[in-house]
Amino acid sequence: MQRYNEQYEKWKKEVIHAEYFRIESMMTILNQLVTKQKQIQNNEKLMVIHHDIMVTAEKLNPQQELEKFVHFCIEKHGKYAPMEEQKVTLDLEYRDVFLSIEDAMAVTKEMDANATIPYIVPLLCDKVKEFDGFQTEGIFRKSANILDVRKLKNKVEPRQYMHIFLSLSYTMGHIYFTFDDPSVHIFANCLKDWLRSLEDPLIPELYYDFCVDMAKKGKLDKGQFEVFFSQLPAVNRETLKYLVNFLRELIRPECVKVTLMGLDNLAVIFGPTLLRTETLVCSL
């Protein structure tokens, strides 16, 4: 709501400034026209009319005239006040799902109140499967066309995706995601980008030292892991579960035989995106 209000005030100021400029420009043009006509037609009656026009124009104050017009519109039509639901929707549309998992979850809840993980995760994972990612060599290792990845990121941002989702109820399939050169690597790269872009990683930075210390000491047994896992925020925990199950499918022997992406390969790719610290990132 606060973000919406800030954006609303910003737009209002820009519109007011544009209207001031428009009125002042019209007055300048009027002055030029009257001056030019005086030079062309030396008529006494026209000179009087010109004089009256310029006197009136000079008295005009852009700010006062705009305020009069606004007050007139308010009296005639009433003051615009969007409904609370509309404000919330507008606020959600401008949240950055590639920056905050909380924002991604808030947008998801607007589309599906029963959802437990951000919509972007199952969406991209399903697309990796749909485009035969489990039978593609170098999946998650090979890069994709950066323009196609950027195009996909724009399509899954709330201000576009929410309207498509709510109007078509998730029936867009291949129709919505169309590319000149379709490649499963586009969806795989976008998923990695989402994980990398989160301001606080999926395993929050708060737990970084604990995880590294336990791993070094070899003390992260099943019991300790379950305790640690239970302390994670619910959305982080459920998203991790989903990703782990997805990657488990990917490392089945029949898949690895084709993808050449075993557990070690995936650990190198996903490890730094799931668990990282700002200090380490800055030093790199």
C-alpha positions as CSV (number, residue, x, y, z in Angstrom):
1,M,0.0,0.0,0.0
2,Q,2.8,2.4,0.9
3,R,4.6,1.7,-2.4
4,Y,1.3,2.4,-4.3
5,N,0.8,5.7,-2.5
6,E,4.4,6.8,-3.2
7,Q,4.0,6.0,-6.9
8,Y,0.6,7.7,-7.0
9,E,2.0,10.9,-5.5
10,K,5.0,10.8,-7.9
11,W,2.7,10.5,-10.9
12,K,0.5,13.2,-9.6
13,K,3.4,15.6,-9.4
14,E,4.6,14.7,-12.9
15,V,1.1,15.3,-14.3
16,I,0.8,18.7,-12.6
17,H,4.2,19.8,-13.8
18,A,3.3,18.7,-17.4
19,E,0.1,20.7,-17.2
20,Y,1.9,23.8,-16.0
21,F,4.3,23.5,-18.9
22,R,1.4,22.9,-21.4
23,I,-0.4,26.1,-20.2
24,E,2.8,28.2,-20.3
25,S,3.6,26.9,-23.8
26,M,0.1,27.7,-25.0
27,M,0.5,31.3,-23.7
28,T,3.8,31.7,-25.4
29,I,2.4,30.4,-28.7
30,L,-0.6,32.7,-28.4
31,N,1.7,35.7,-27.8
32,Q,3.7,34.8,-30.9
33,L,0.5,34.4,-33.0
34,V,-0.8,37.8,-31.9
35,T,2.5,39.5,-32.5
36,K,2.8,38.0,-36.0
37,Q,-0.8,39.0,-36.9
38,K,-0.1,42.6,-35.8
39,Q,2.8,42.8,-38.2
40,I,0.7,41.4,-41.1
41,Q,-2.6,43.3,-40.5
42,N,-2.5,46.8,-39.3
43,N,-6.3,47.1,-38.5
44,E,-7.5,49.3,-35.6
45,K,-10.3,46.9,-34.5
46,L,-7.9,43.9,-34.6
47,M,-5.4,45.9,-32.6
48,V,-8.0,46.4,-29.9
49,I,-8.8,42.7,-29.9
50,H,-5.2,41.8,-29.8
51,H,-4.6,44.1,-26.8
52,D,-7.5,42.5,-24.9
53,I,-6.3,39.0,-25.6
54,M,-2.8,39.8,-24.4
55,V,-4.0,41.6,-21.3
56,T,-6.1,38.5,-20.4
57,A,-3.3,36.1,-21.2
58,E,-0.8,38.0,-19.0
59,K,-3.2,37.8,-16.1
60,L,-3.4,34.0,-16.4
61,N,-1.5,32.1,-13.7
62,P,-0.9,28.4,-14.8
63,Q,-1.0,27.1,-11.3
64,Q,-4.2,28.9,-10.3
65,E,-5.9,28.0,-13.6
66,L,-5.0,24.3,-13.1
67,E,-6.2,24.4,-9.5
68,K,-9.5,26.0,-10.6
69,F,-10.0,23.2,-13.2
70,V,-9.2,20.5,-10.7
71,H,-11.7,21.9,-8.2
72,F,-14.3,22.2,-10.9
73,C,-13.8,18.5,-11.8
74,I,-14.0,17.4,-8.2
75,E,-17.3,19.4,-7.7
76,K,-18.8,17.9,-10.8
77,H,-17.5,14.3,-10.7
78,G,-16.3,13.8,-7.1
79,K,-12.8,12.9,-5.9
80,Y,-11.2,9.8,-7.3
81,A,-10.6,7.2,-4.6
82,P,-9.7,3.7,-5.7
83,M,-11.2,0.8,-3.8
84,E,-8.9,-0.9,-1.2
85,E,-8.9,-4.1,-3.4
86,Q,-7.7,-2.1,-6.4
87,K,-5.0,-0.4,-4.4
88,V,-3.7,-3.8,-3.2
89,T,-3.7,-5.2,-6.7
90,L,-1.8,-2.2,-8.0
91,D,0.7,-2.5,-5.2
92,L,1.2,-6.2,-6.0
93,E,1.7,-5.5,-9.7
94,Y,4.8,-3.5,-9.0
95,R,6.5,-5.8,-6.5
96,D,9.8,-7.3,-7.6
97,V,9.5,-11.1,-7.5
98,F,13.2,-11.4,-8.5
99,L,14.3,-9.5,-5.4
100,S,12.2,-10.7,-2.5
101,I,10.6,-14.1,-1.9
102,E,8.1,-12.4,0.4
103,D,6.9,-10.2,-2.5
104,A,6.9,-13.2,-4.8
105,M,4.7,-15.0,-2.3
106,A,2.3,-12.0,-1.8
107,V,1.7,-11.9,-5.6
108,T,1.2,-15.7,-5.6
109,K,-1.4,-15.5,-2.8
110,E,-3.4,-13.0,-4.9
111,M,-3.7,-15.6,-7.6
112,D,-4.0,-18.6,-5.4
113,A,-4.8,-18.2,-1.7
114,N,-3.8,-21.8,-1.0
115,A,-0.4,-21.6,-2.5
116,T,2.6,-22.4,-0.3
117,I,5.5,-21.4,-2.7
118,P,6.0,-18.5,-5.2
119,Y,4.3,-19.1,-8.5
120,I,7.5,-18.6,-10.4
121,V,9.1,-21.8,-9.1
122,P,6.6,-24.4,-10.2
123,L,6.0,-22.4,-13.4
124,L,9.7,-22.6,-14.4
125,C,10.3,-26.1,-13.2
126,D,7.2,-27.3,-15.1
127,K,8.5,-25.6,-18.3
128,V,11.9,-27.3,-17.9
129,K,10.1,-30.6,-17.9
130,E,7.7,-29.7,-20.6
131,F,10.6,-28.7,-22.9
132,D,12.4,-32.0,-22.3
133,G,15.0,-30.6,-19.9
134,F,15.4,-33.9,-18.2
135,Q,16.6,-35.3,-21.6
136,T,18.8,-32.3,-22.5
137,E,22.6,-32.4,-22.2
138,G,24.0,-29.7,-19.9
139,I,20.7,-28.6,-18.5
140,F,21.3,-25.8,-15.9
141,R,25.0,-25.7,-17.0
142,K,24.6,-24.3,-20.6
143,S,23.6,-20.7,-21.1
144,A,20.7,-19.3,-23.0
145,N,20.2,-16.3,-25.3
146,I,20.3,-13.4,-22.8
147,L,17.5,-11.5,-24.7
148,D,15.2,-14.5,-24.5
149,V,15.9,-14.8,-20.8
150,R,15.1,-11.1,-20.3
151,K,11.9,-11.5,-22.4
152,L,10.8,-14.4,-20.2
153,K,11.6,-12.5,-17.0
154,N,9.4,-9.6,-18.3
155,K,6.6,-12.1,-19.0
156,V,6.6,-13.6,-15.5
157,E,6.7,-10.2,-13.7
158,P,3.5,-9.5,-11.8
159,R,2.2,-6.6,-13.9
160,Q,2.1,-8.9,-16.9
161,Y,1.7,-12.3,-15.6
162,M,-1.1,-11.6,-13.0
163,H,-3.5,-10.3,-15.7
164,I,-2.8,-13.3,-18.0
165,F,-3.1,-15.8,-15.1
166,L,-6.3,-14.3,-13.7
167,S,-8.0,-14.0,-17.1
168,L,-6.9,-17.3,-18.6
169,S,-6.7,-19.5,-15.5
170,Y,-3.3,-20.9,-16.4
171,T,-4.3,-22.1,-19.8
172,M,-1.7,-20.1,-21.7
173,G,0.8,-23.1,-22.2
174,H,2.9,-22.7,-25.3
175,I,0.8,-19.8,-26.5
176,Y,2.0,-17.3,-23.9
177,F,5.6,-18.4,-23.8
178,T,6.7,-18.1,-27.4
179,F,10.2,-17.5,-28.7
180,D,11.9,-17.2,-32.1
181,D,14.2,-20.1,-31.1
182,P,12.5,-22.1,-28.3
183,S,15.1,-23.6,-25.9
184,V,14.7,-25.3,-22.5
185,H,17.8,-23.4,-21.4
186,I,15.7,-20.2,-21.3
187,F,13.6,-21.5,-18.5
188,A,16.5,-23.2,-16.7
189,N,18.5,-20.0,-16.8
190,C,15.6,-17.9,-15.6
191,L,15.1,-20.2,-12.6
192,K,18.8,-19.8,-11.7
193,D,18.5,-16.0,-12.1
194,W,15.6,-16.0,-9.7
195,L,17.5,-17.8,-7.1
196,R,20.6,-15.6,-7.6
197,S,18.6,-12.4,-7.6
198,L,16.9,-12.9,-4.2
199,E,18.2,-10.2,-1.8
200,D,18.2,-12.8,1.0
201,P,18.8,-16.3,-0.4
202,L,16.5,-19.2,-0.1
203,I,18.5,-20.3,2.9
204,P,18.6,-16.9,4.7
205,E,22.0,-15.4,5.3
206,L,21.3,-15.6,9.0
207,Y,22.0,-19.4,8.8
208,Y,25.1,-19.2,6.6
209,D,27.8,-19.5,9.3
210,F,25.8,-22.3,11.0
211,C,25.5,-24.3,7.8
212,V,29.2,-23.9,6.9
213,D,30.4,-24.7,10.4
214,M,28.3,-27.9,10.6
215,A,29.4,-29.0,7.1
216,K,33.1,-28.5,8.0
217,K,32.7,-30.4,11.2
218,G,30.6,-33.1,9.6
219,K,28.0,-32.7,12.3
220,L,25.0,-32.0,10.1
221,D,23.2,-35.3,10.7
222,K,19.6,-36.0,9.9
223,G,18.3,-34.9,13.3
224,Q,20.2,-31.6,13.3
225,F,19.1,-31.0,9.7
226,E,15.4,-31.5,10.6
227,V,15.8,-29.0,13.5
228,F,17.5,-26.5,11.3
229,F,15.0,-27.0,8.5
230,S,12.1,-26.4,10.9
231,Q,13.5,-23.0,11.8
232,L,13.4,-21.7,8.3
233,P,10.5,-19.4,7.3
234,A,7.6,-21.4,5.9
235,V,7.8,-20.1,2.4
236,N,11.6,-20.8,2.2
237,R,11.2,-24.3,3.7
238,E,8.4,-25.3,1.3
239,T,10.2,-23.8,-1.7
240,L,13.4,-25.7,-0.8
241,K,11.4,-28.9,-0.5
242,Y,9.9,-28.4,-4.0
243,L,13.3,-27.7,-5.5
244,V,15.0,-30.7,-3.8
245,N,12.2,-33.0,-5.1
246,F,12.6,-31.5,-8.6
247,L,16.4,-32.0,-8.6
248,R,16.0,-35.5,-7.3
249,E,14.0,-36.4,-10.4
250,L,16.8,-34.8,-12.5
251,I,19.5,-36.9,-11.0
252,R,17.8,-40.2,-11.7
253,P,20.3,-42.5,-13.5
254,E,18.3,-42.6,-16.8
255,C,18.3,-38.7,-16.8
256,V,22.0,-38.3,-15.9
257,K,23.0,-40.6,-18.7
258,V,21.7,-38.0,-21.1
259,T,22.1,-34.7,-19.3
260,L,25.5,-35.5,-17.9
261,M,24.4,-33.5,-14.9
262,G,24.9,-35.6,-11.7
263,L,24.6,-34.5,-8.1
264,D,28.1,-33.0,-8.0
265,N,27.4,-30.9,-11.1
266,L,24.1,-29.6,-9.8
267,A,25.7,-28.9,-6.3
268,V,28.3,-26.6,-8.0
269,I,25.5,-24.7,-9.8
270,F,22.8,-24.5,-7.2
271,G,24.9,-24.5,-4.0
272,P,26.1,-20.8,-4.2
273,T,22.5,-19.7,-5.2
274,L,20.8,-21.4,-2.2
275,L,23.4,-20.6,0.5
276,R,25.5,-17.4,0.3
277,T,26.6,-14.4,2.3
278,E,26.9,-10.8,1.2
279,T,30.5,-10.6,2.5
280,L,31.5,-13.5,0.3
281,V,29.7,-12.1,-2.7
282,C,31.4,-8.7,-2.3
283,S,34.8,-10.3,-1.9
284,L,34.3,-12.1,-5.2
